[in-house]
Amino acid sequence: MHLDLNGRTINYKVSGNGDSFLLVHGWGGNSKSLEDLATLLSAKYQVITVDLPGFGHSSGPDPDWGVGEYAQFLIDFICELKLRPVIYFGHSFGGALGIFLAKKYPEYIGKLILSGASYKRYAPTTSKISILFKWLPSIVKKVLYKVIFPQSDLFKVPSLEKNFRKIVRQDLSPLLPSIKIPTLILWGENDKETPILQAYELEKRIKNSRLKIFPDIGHNLPLLKPLIVFEEINKFMHKI
C-alpha cells in the first residue's frame, strides 16, 4: 500500500487484526526485512510494516533529517493511520527511533521492543583516510570503505550519506533513564554492530525493562531467527 504523507510517497503493509503492532526496520533495510516476524505476529495483532523515507519504495527524506525528523515522520504515520498507541518493535536504527519516541512521545507507544538498537554509534572517522575518501569517486569510495570498515552502515544507502553522518553523531543515552514504558530488549550475543555491552546498558538504565540475550547469533537476530524472537515477544506480552 502507498499513502501520501507530507508530500512523500510512503510504502507500507498492514496484515492481521488486533492491537496495532508497528515494526520498524534498520538502516539499509526496508519493510520486507521484518516480513517473517510480521507474518508470525499477524496471527494475533494488526501488524504494520513501513519503508522509512529513503528506503524500499518510500520517497527520500530531506538531507538534514536526523533521528528527530525520522521520529516525527513515524508520529505522523501513526496519526495518519489512526494507530495510537502502538506496540513498537524496532531493529537497529528502528530501535534508536523507538527510544526517541518512548522518551519524547510516550503517549503514542504502549510497549517498546528493541533489537540491536543503535542508540549510540562511533561517528565516521575524521582521519586522513576520510579526507582521502572525500576526493575519490563514489563507487571507489564505497568499495574501499566496506573493506576497511566492514561493519559500517555508512554506504549502505549512498544517497543518505549526509543523513547517516548526522544520525551517528546523535547519542541517545541521556534519554534512557526517562523511559517509563514497559520495554523488552532482545540482543544477539555475537552482535558486532551494536555490541552486547549496549544491551546491558539499556537494561540498567531503562527502569521497566528486561533483557534476553540469544547465543550464537549477531546483529540480524530478528531477520534470521524470527520464530525465537516471536516466542520471546509472546512471553513479554503475557507478563504485562
N, C-alpha and C positions, 0 to 999 in steps of 0.2 A: 504494500500500500504506500501511497505517497500523500503528503499534505504540504501546503504552502504555509510556512511559518516565518513571519517577519521577513518576507521576501526571499526565503530559501526553500528549495525543494528538499523535503526530508523523507527518507525511505524508512519504513518501519513495518513490523508484523505483529498481529495480535492473534493469539490462539488460546483456547480453553475458556473456562468460566470460573468465577470465584473472586477472591480478593486479588487486587492488582499487584503483579509481581514484575518489576522492571529490571531487565538485565542489560548492563552497560559494558561494552567490550573495552579492551585495552588499546594502547597506541599501535597503529598499524593493522588492527583488526577491523571487523565490521559485524553487523548483526548476525551473520552466519557463524561467527566464531563460537558463539554460545548456543548454537542451534540444538545440539543434542541434549544439553541441560534444559533448554526451554521445552523440548518435547516431553521430557520426564515431568517437569513441573506443571505442564498444561493439563495433566490429569486431575489436578487439584485447584489450580489457580488460573486466573486470566493473566497470561504471560505476554509481556510486551518486549520485543527486541527492537533496537533502533540503530541506524547508522549515524554516528556522531558526524557533525559537519566536517567535510573534508575526507570522509571515509566511505567505503562502499558506494552507494548510489545517492548519497546526500550532497547537496551543494557545499562549497567550501566556506570556512569562516573568514572573517576579516584578519589581516596579517598581525594585528595587535592582540588577538584573543589569547588569553591565558586560562588558568583554572577558573577564575571568577566568571569569565564570559561563557565558557563551556557549561559551567554550573547553571548560569542564568538561562542558557538555552534549554537545559533539562527542566527547569522550573516552568518555562513557557510551554514546553512539550507536555508536561504533566497536566498543566492547566487546560491546554487545548483539547486534550483527550479526556478531561474530567476524571483523572485517576486518583487524585489526592484523597487519603495518603497512600503511598505505595510501600510495598516491601521491596527494598532496594538491594540488588546484587551487583557489585562492581568488581571487575577483574583489572588488575594493574592500574592504568590510567583511569579506568572506570571506578576503581576503588578510591583513588585520590579524589575524584569528583564526589563520591559518596561521603567521604569525610568532610569535605567542604559543605555539602548540603546539610549533613547532620548537625553541623555547628550553626550555619547561617540561616537555614530554613527547616528547623526540626519539625514544624507542623506539617510538612509535606512527606516526611519519611517515618513510617510506622515502625519498621525494623530495618536494621542495617547488616548486610553480609559482605565481608571484604575478603577477596582472594588475591594474594600477592599485590596488595595496594601500594602503588608507587607514590607515597605521600612525601617522600624526600629523595632526591637523587643528587649525584655528583654532576655539577654543571659541565658542559662540554669544555674541553681543555682550552686554555688561552696561551698555550706554549707555542714554541716556534713551529711545531707540527701544524697547529691550527692556522697560523699565519701563512704557511706554505699552502695548505689546503685552499685558502681563500682565492688563490690565483690559479688553481687547477680547473680544468673543465669539469663540469658536474659529474659526468659518468666516471671519470678517473677518480675524482674525489670520493664518490660513493664506494667504489670498489676498494680503494686503499683504506678508507675508514672502517669498512667491515672487516678487513684483515687485521688492522691494528686494534680496533675496539669491537670485537665480535658481538658483545652483549648489548651494544648501544642501539637505541631506537632512533637515533638522530636522522638517518637517511632512509628509514622505512617508508616514509612519505616525503619525498624531496620537496614537494610544493608547500609543505607545512614546516619547513626548517625554522623559520622565524618564530612560529608558534611554539615549537618544541623547545627552542633555546630559552624562551620566556618561561615555559612551564617548568623546566628542570631547575630553574632558579627560585621556584616558589616552594619553600619548606612549610608544610602544613602541620608540623609537630606542635606548634603552640596551640592549635585548635583542639587537640586530643582531650585534655582534661575537662573541657566544657561539653563534651558529647554525653548526653544522658540516655540516648536511645538504646534499647537492647541490641547488642552487637555480637555477631558471630565472626570470628577471624579464622580463615582457612589458609593453610600455607603448605607448600611443598618443601620438604626438608632440604632438598638439593637446589633450592632456588638461588641462582647466581645473579639475576637481575634485581631482585629485591631480597637481600639476604635475610636469613631467618631471625637475626637479631632484631630486625624491624618488626617482625611479628610479635616478639616478646615485649617490645616497647609499646606496641598497640595494646596488648593485653594489660600491661601495667598501668597505662595512662588513660585508657577508656574504662571508666569505673564499672559500668554494667555490661561487661564483655566476657566472652570465653573463647579460648583458642584450641584449635585442633590442628596438629601437625601430621602430615602424611609422609611416611618414609619413602625413599627411593623414587622420588619424583621432583621435578623442578617447577619453574615459573608457570608453565602452561597446564597446571593442575585441572582447572575446570574444563579445558578443551580436550584433554587426553583421558581424564577419569571422571566423566560426568556422573556416572552412577554412584560412586562413593561420595561425591560432593552432594548429590541429591539426597542420599541417605542421611548425611550429616545435617543438611538443612531441615529434613523432616524431624530429626531429634530436637533441634533447636526450636522449631515452631511449636512442637508439642509440649515443650517445657515452659513456655511462656504463658 
